[in-house]
Amino acid sequence: MIDIFWASFGVLGASFCIIAYFLLERGVFTGNSLRYYAMNGIGATLILIASLISYDSGDLGAIVQELCWAAISLMGMIKVCKSARAVNE
């Protein structure tokens, strides 16, 4: 039962990333949208948690990918927040 719980984190995370990309392609989000970066970062983090909890050596690639994905999303969120702050000053 616990395995299903953690696996659902991975599925939910993948859903976040896919929905964010879909909304980007539909023009709902822009590439510089805080919501876009946040959904990708949350998705990557959930996938990363699921991969770490049920780790086997085949998960190493997914772990590296999701670490990079989360880091890039965080960098994007920081960039958007700095831009918004500069505009408001």
N, C-alpha and C positions, 0 to 999 in steps of 0.2 A: 504494500500500500504506500509506503514511504517513497519507493521508486517512482510510482505514478505521480506523486506530489511534485517531486523534483523534475521529472520529465515534463510536467505541465509548465514549469518555469521556462524551459527551453522552447516549447511550442508557443507560449505567450510572447516570449522575446522575439521569436521569428515573426510572429504576427505583427508586432509593433514595427519591426524593420520593413516588412513588406507593405504594410498599410502606409507608413511614412513615404516610401518610394512611390506607391500608387498615388497618394495625394500630391506629391511633387509633380508627377507626370500629368495629372489632371489639372494642374495649375492652382490647386487649393493652397499648397505651400510653395514658397520660393526656396532656392538653394541657400539663401541667407536667413531663413526663418528659424527663430529660436525653437518653435514647436517641432520643426523638422529635425534639428539637431538633438533635441530632448528625446523625441520618440526613438531615434536611432540609438542614442546613448542608453536609454532604459532597456531597449530591446537587446543590445549587445551585453549589457550587464546581466540580464536575466539568462541569456544563453550561456554566458560565462559561469554563472552560479551553477546552472544545471550540469555543465560539463565538468566543473571541479568536483561537485558532489558525487557524481557517478563516474569518476575519472578512470580511464584506462589509456594505454599508450596511444591508441588511435585517436584520442581526443586532443592530443597536443596541437595539431594544426588548427582545430577550432578554437582552442584556448588562445593561441597566438593571434589569430584573426580577430577574435572578439576583444582582446586587450587593445589591439590597434584601433578597432572600430570605436570602442568606447573612448579611447584617448583622442581620436580625431573629432568625435562628437563633442567632447569637452572643450577642445580647442575652438571649435566652431561656436559653441555657446559663449565662450569668453569673448571671442571676436564680436559677436552680435551685441553682447552687453556693453562692451567698450564703445562700440559705434553708437549705440543708443545714448550712452552717457555723454559722449562728445557732442551729439546733436542737442541734448538738453541743456548743455552748459552755455 
